[in-house]
Amino acid sequence: MDILIRPETAADHPEIFQLHALAFGQENEGKLVDLLRQDDCFIPELSLVAIQNEEIIGHIIFTKIEIVRPDGQKTESLALAPMGVLPKYQKSGIGGMLIHAGLAMAKDLRYQSVIVLGHKDYYPRFGFEPAEKWEIGTHYEVPSEYFMGLELTPGALSEVKGIVEYSAPFSQI
């Protein structure tokens, strides 16, 4: 299976929107991606598509977030969300390819950590661990095993402790 992973282009936007609608069975994730692109949190190099035979079959986006400590200090991190794969390609490794490529690019861009709110049995295979390990929490009411972090730089989260503050688009959908 020849898969090309590359940063999205403006021409890809309609196809990415449709991909998320099909992957999630609703338009919220596509709307979120559209809003994220218009926000200061957007990092063009970290919005990646997986292409096979000139068709976009997967998409992942990492955006800037902050972890706010009790004393008000802020530490920059990344949010991985959303990631979608066309239904007929799900469970074929496309999501994993996108995650690996995105994490490598994030590390190359010198980001130090990533936060994800996702499936407790899926993301740990990429090194994600419950964020409570670092005393990092969220305003979202979710079981702690679904809220995870990953250090791209060893020790990056060891002194952070705080609440993740997502960019505005996450609360607009």
Secondary structure, DSSP 8 states (H G I E B T S, - for coil): ---EEEE--GGGHHHHHHHHHHHHTSSHHHHHHHHHHTSTT--GGGEEEEEETTEEEEEEEEEEEEEE-TTS-EEEEEEEEEEEE-GGGTTTTHHHHHHHHHHHHHHHTT--EEEEE--TTTGGGGT-EEGGGGTEE-SS---GGGEEEEESSTTTTTTT-EEEE--THHHH-
